[in-house]
Amino acid sequence: MRTFVTNAGLVALALAILTGANGDSAPVSDQVLTELEAANRARSGLTREEAEWQREKQRLELLASTLENEITKLNKERKDSEATLEILRREASNDPGDARLHERTELARECAQVIDDRLNTLSAETPPGTIPDPSPTQSEPIALLESAGKRLGEAERRAGQFAVEVVTGRLGEHERAVKLLRLGGAAAWWISLDGKEAGSAAMQQGTLVLKHAKDEQEARNIREAVEIAEGLREPRFVILPVREFEIARGEKTP
């Protein structure tokens, strides 16, 4: 439980020491000075802690907003693709011999390509596992569009999830297999397979780059969050570092 020492509290503390002095120890003035210095250090520490919490809160709010925007965009694209697919199916069914059928099927192919290109771009910008791989088995244009729409829907679902996966990333100059905790496509953290190391992760030029936690407290929080996501611990609030992540349009968190 946090206790904040106000100026009034300091005065009260000084009076209590003065009135309670019995002459058996150091001079009263020394006692007062020592207690005041200790109280001031405690107050300064709490102020710094409060400021750090506010900064972490702002970063988390920015991440949440980024994730929400990404889900909204994916949802709109999915609905647009479903509407286009329905129109093409209806027109092909009503008049399969129509001379415009070729034009429509080419439109379906183009729409599928646009969706897949968009998802492939996102795949290079988001942690592994956020964007599903494309289906290589389809060739018929309407089937291609349907497959792309399903891929888009799955990407939308994953964008709103926590997930833990074993992936490969780069730590310094070396490739490492790690457990990755992913918050949709917005942020990610990792722990080594033996649980001894932990840190944050971000995509840079299509590569998952791993960075160590700044201190042991951050590392403990990340390990605990991974265990919670895996169902190995009871859920509770855990503060995770977010300052290392590049988010919307390459902007960095403060």
N, C-alpha and C positions, 0 to 999 in steps of 0.2 A: 504494500500500500504506500502511495506517495504522500509525503508530508511537506508542504510548502511553508517556508519560514518567512513571514512578513516583517516589515519594519517594526510594527507594533509588537510582534512576537519577540523580536530582538530586545526591545525595551523591557518587556516583561521578564525575559530571561535575565537581563542585567539586574533588574530590581530583585529578582528571586535570589540571585547569587549574593547581592549586597546584604540583603536582610538575613540570609541564612549563614553568613560567614561566622565561624567560631574561633578563628585565630589559630587553629591547629595545623593549618597547611600554609601554602604560599600566600603572599599578600593578596588582598581582595582585588586590587587593580589588575594583578597578573592573572587571576582566575577569570575575571570579566573579559580581559583581552583574549585569553585562550579560547573561552567559550564562544565569544563573538566571531573570532577567526574561523573556528570549526563550523559554526552555523552559516557563515558567509560562504565557505567552501561548499557546504552541502547545497545551499541555495543556488550557487553558480553551476554546480553539477546537474541539478534538476532542470535549470533553465536550458542548459546545452542539450540535455536529453529530450526536453520538450520540443526544442527547435529541430532536432534531428527527426523526431517523430513526425512533425509537421511536413518536413521535406519528403520523408518516405510516403506520407499520406498523399501528397501532391503527385508524386511519381506514380503511385498505384492508381490514382484517379485518372491520370493521363493514359496509362496502359488500358484501364477498363474502357475509357472512351474510344481508344484506338481499336480495341477488339470489337466493341459494339458497332463501330462504323464499318469494319471489315465484314461482319456478319450481315449487316444491312445491305451492303453492296452485293454480296454473294446471293442473298435472298432475292434481290431484284433481278439479277442476271438469271437465276434459276427460273423465276416466274416468266421472264421474257422468252427463255428458250422453250419452256413448256407451251406457251401460247403459240409460238411459231410452229412447233412440232404439231400441235393440234390442227392448226390451219392447213398445214401441208398434208396431213393424213386425210382430212376431210375432203380437200380438193382432189387428191389422188383417188380417193374412193368414189367420189361422185362422177368423175370422168377420167378414168385411167388412160383413155386414148387421146386425151386433149394434147394438142400440139405444144401447149405450154408446160407439159409435164417435165420435159427435160430442164426447162428453166427453173421449175420448182425444186427438182432434185438437186440441181446445182446450188440453189439457195440453201437447201438443207445442209449440203456439204460445206458450204462457206460458213454457215452459222456454227456448225460443229467445230470447224477449224478455229474460228474466233474464240469459242469457249475454251477449247483445249490450249490454245496459245496463251490465253489469259491465265489459266490454271498453271501452265508450265512456268510462266513468269513468277507467279505467286510461290510456286514450289521452290524456286531459287532464292526467295526472299524470306521464307518462313521456316521454322524448325522442322526437321524431318518428321514425317508422319502426318503433318497438317493437311497436305494435299495428296489424295490418292493417285496412284499411277493410272494412265489411260489404258483402256482396253484395246489390245492389238488385234482382236479377232473380227471386228466389224469392218465391212467394206461398203455395204449398201447405204446410200446417203441418209435416208430417214433413220435407219438403225444407228448410223454414226451419230446423228443428232440426239437420238434417244440415249445412247451411251454417254455422250458428253453431258447431257442433262443430269443423268444419274451421278456422274462423277462430281458435278457441280453441287448437287444436293448433299453428297457425302462430305465434300469439303466444307459446306456450310455447317453441317452437323459437328464435324470435328473442330471447327473454329470456335465453338462454344464449350469445349470440353477441356478438363484436365486429363492428361494421359501420361503414363510412364512407359517408355520403350527403350530397348537397348539399341544404341546407334553408334556410329563412328564419327568422331570429331577431331579437330586439330588442337593440341595443347602445346604451345610453343612451336617447335620444329617437328613434333612427333604426332602420328595418328594414334588415337586412343579409343578403345571401345568403352562406353560409359552408359550408365542409366540416365536417361533424359526425362525430366519432368517438364511437360509442355503446357502452357496456358494458352489454349487455342493456337493461333499463329502469332500471338503478340509477344510472348516472352518464354524463356526456358531456363532451367537450372539443371545441373548434373551432379552425380556422385560417381566415383570410381566403382568398379565392380566389387572391390573388396571393402568399400565404404570408408576408406581412409581419407580420401580427398573429395572436395566438393567445390562448386563455384557456379558461375553464371555462364550462359551460352548465347550466342547470337550468330545469325547468318551474315557472312561478308563475302560478296562476290561468289555466291553459290556454295560456299564452304562453311560448315558449322565450326565456329571458333570458340574454344573453351578458355575460360579464365578462372583462376583460383579465387576463392572467397578472400576478402581482405583480412579477416581474422577468424579465430576459432568459433566465435559466437555465430557469425554468419554461416559457417560450415555446419554447425550443429543444427541451425534452423533449416537449412536446405535438406540435410539428412532426415530430419523429422518430417518435413513436408513430403518427401518421397515416400517415407514409410506410411504416412497418413493416406496418401494417394493409392498405395498398394494395399491398403486395408490392414496394415500391421500395427497401427496405433489408433487410438480413439481420436476423432477429429477435434481440433482446437485451433484457435487463431495463432498463426505463425507469420512473423514479418520476414519477407524475403527481399533481398537486394534487387533493385531494378535499374540502377544508374548505368549499367553497362550496355543496355539494349538500344539498338537502333530501331526506331519505330517508324510511324507514317512518313513516307517520302524521304527516308534516310535521316530524319531529325533525331538528335540524341536527347535523352532525358537530361534534366539539369544535373 
